[in-house]
Amino acid sequence: MLTLHHLNNSRSFRILWLLEELGLDYKLVTYERTKAHLAPESLKKVHPLGHTPVLEVDDRALAESGFIIEYLLKHYDKEHQFKPSDDNESAWEAYTFWLHFAEASAMPPLVMRLVFNKVVERSPMLIKPISKGIRKQVEDGMINNNIVNNLNLMEKQLQDSHWFAGEAFSAADIQMHLAVVGANAGTGLDSSKYANILIWLKRCEERDAFKRAEEKGGRLQF
Ligand SMILES: N[C@@H](CCC(=O)N[C@@H](CS)C(=O)NCC(=O)O)C(=O)O
């Protein structure tokens, strides 16, 4: 029996989407973020990290979206529908690269941006100009250039292929999706620079499994 612990607006959407792509039976337990934008304390009873996603498999609780994806594909995707097989070297390499890139390179500057926005939002009126100044310094020095470099690399990949791992949709697209939604938040990505990323995003969101996941888990909003 599979049970997915899902927090609204979070990385657990990836697992929900993959479960739908795989057509598996699973139980969904949903949580709402607290006012402080955190996961509720009750999640620590499910897994000591207290984060989502957590996938319960029988009596084990698995954490880390990349690991959960690999676990599900190993056990339920014997036909390699969502991961290139080892003998397709170039697709396998692209799949593995983007699967790791999502959490290791794409998410950190986006999370930093989110955190600094929250800092400004919660600053008392009197010190808001100071916190805005600090946010600008950090954004200019450490965040924006990384986001742009990441987007340029993503755009280049999607200029050359329909999906991140090549011509076939894979779980690397699922893992990358949240990072693109995060980068597209606010004023949105510049369509003259990132046309291929935006077309890819639409292609992802038109999938039936994506739509079912959205119905069950809610729309991602940043
Ligand atoms: N690298 C982990 C990150 C897990 C993570 O940070 N999850 C966030 C949701 S996107 C969370 O649970 N945040 C709530 C909190 O920190 O209280 C993964 O890919 O699963």
The ligand as a MOL file (V3000), in Angstrom:
LIG
                    3D

  0  0  0     0  0            999 V3000
M  V30 BEGIN CTAB
M  V30 COUNTS 20 19 0 0 0
M  V30 BEGIN ATOM
M  V30 1 N 15.0430 18.1100 -1.0280 0
M  V30 2 C 13.7550 17.7970 -0.4660 0
M  V30 3 C 13.1210 19.0900 0.0270 0
M  V30 4 C 11.9000 18.8530 0.9020 0
M  V30 5 C 11.2800 20.1710 1.3400 0
M  V30 6 O 11.9790 21.1430 1.6940 0
M  V30 7 N 9.9490 20.2370 1.3000 0
M  V30 8 C 9.2380 21.4530 1.6370 0
M  V30 9 C 8.0440 21.6000 0.7280 0
M  V30 10 S 8.4490 22.1150 -0.8670 0
M  V30 11 C 8.6610 21.4090 3.0280 0
M  V30 12 O 8.1730 20.4000 3.4550 0
M  V30 13 N 8.6770 22.5760 3.6880 0
M  V30 14 C 7.9650 22.7610 4.9060 0
M  V30 15 C 8.8290 23.1210 6.0670 0
M  V30 16 O 10.0490 23.2620 5.8890 0
M  V30 17 O 8.2700 23.2760 7.1530 0
M  V30 18 C 12.9020 17.0840 -1.5230 0
M  V30 19 O 13.1960 17.2340 -2.7110 0
M  V30 20 O 11.9660 16.3570 -1.1720 0
M  V30 END ATOM
M  V30 BEGIN BOND
M  V30 1 1 1 2
M  V30 2 1 2 3
M  V30 3 1 2 18
M  V30 4 1 3 4
M  V30 5 1 4 5
M  V30 6 2 5 6
M  V30 7 1 5 7
M  V30 8 1 7 8
M  V30 9 1 8 9
M  V30 10 1 8 11
M  V30 11 1 9 10
M  V30 12 2 11 12
M  V30 13 1 11 13
M  V30 14 1 13 14
M  V30 15 1 14 15
M  V30 16 2 15 16
M  V30 17 1 15 17
M  V30 18 2 18 19
M  V30 19 1 18 20
M  V30 END BOND
M  V30 END CTAB
M  END
